[in-house]
Amino acid sequence: MVDKLRVITDYLLKAESVVILPHINADGDALGASIALALALKKMNKEVNVLTEEEIPNNLNFLPGQDLVNQKGPEVYDVAVNIDNGDITRLGSREHYYHSARIRLSIDHHSTNKVEADCSYVDTTSSATGEIIYDLLTRYMNAELNKDIALCIYTAIVTDTGCFRYTNTTSRTLSVSSKLLEYEIDFPFVIKKAFDTMSLAKLSAIRQVINSLRLYEDGKIAVSYLTKKDIEIYSLKPDDFEGLVNIGRNIEGVEVSVFLREDGQDLFRVNLRSNDYVDVSKIAEGFNGGGHKRAAGLNISKKLEEAISALVDATISEIRGND
């Protein structure tokens, strides 16, 4: 059996230039994992660039290594690494960097991953892609971790596990996190910035989401949304949408939370979360989306009420299939 992390290591060590590509609307895992890998490669004297679709969100602007993000670089890299992304179209305008690279690699933990690469490593047992990067750096690349790299990986893990509250948290997750804390990172600060600090605009968004809430299927499904008008009125930025789907999930009795955000004329980005037994990745796949059992996403091109109806019907089918 091919040891794919060994293959990825060989490609990275031989490369002179590497571009790292997290998914659009990059979250803590995508950014933390990407920058951690970039910092390690930079220490090995590689030309490395993390290209993001958007600016780094305010709740993650404490991450070190931002001098390696969105720098000028070659049009064609030796190696392109797709990070934490199960669908290559979710690279947006940066997709050509992936296809033009001499070697294409992909590292992810999503069960719905369908990215084609010269070498693709998907570990669905890892809590976060950052956990995979930890293994890659420490077990394969013999990289010397430092405080900055540890902080990035810890951020990746803590954000994708919801501060170790989600069911993707394992004993391995806690063991890795414990080792990262040995680098004396300021973990209370990470948690405060990533989870507990918000703009006034986001507070307004929370109020609007609560006002939009609807319950279906005897209170097992919560649906909420923000229209383009809402987004414009409150001048919301991409990071202001982070976590809004959890408002519905936290309601007592709710199994699945559906959050829609209008992203264009009759186009909605949708986040799905479940609490106990519904595999929301199956719902997302029905709309050409993907993700994990308890967290998934998709895009849907319909008018708001039609989109809600389609999503609720699909969610009801999944819930009743588990009853």
Secondary structure, DSSP 4 states (H G I P E B T S, - for coil): ---HHHHHHHHHHH-SEEEEEEPSS--HHHHHHHHHHHHHHHHTT-EEEE--SSPPPGGGTT-S-GGGBS----SS-SEEEEES-S-GGGGGGGHHHHHHSSEEEEEE--TT-----SEEEE-TTSSSHHHHHHHIIIIIS-----HHHHHHHHHHHHHHTTTTTSTT--HHHHHHHHHHHTT---HHHHHIIIII---HHHHHHHHHHHHH-EEETTTTEEEEEE-HHHHHHTT--GGGGTTTHHHHHTSTT-SEEEEEEEEETTEEEEEEEESSS--HHHHHHTTT-EE-SSEEEEEE-S-HHHHHHHHHHHHHHHHHHH-
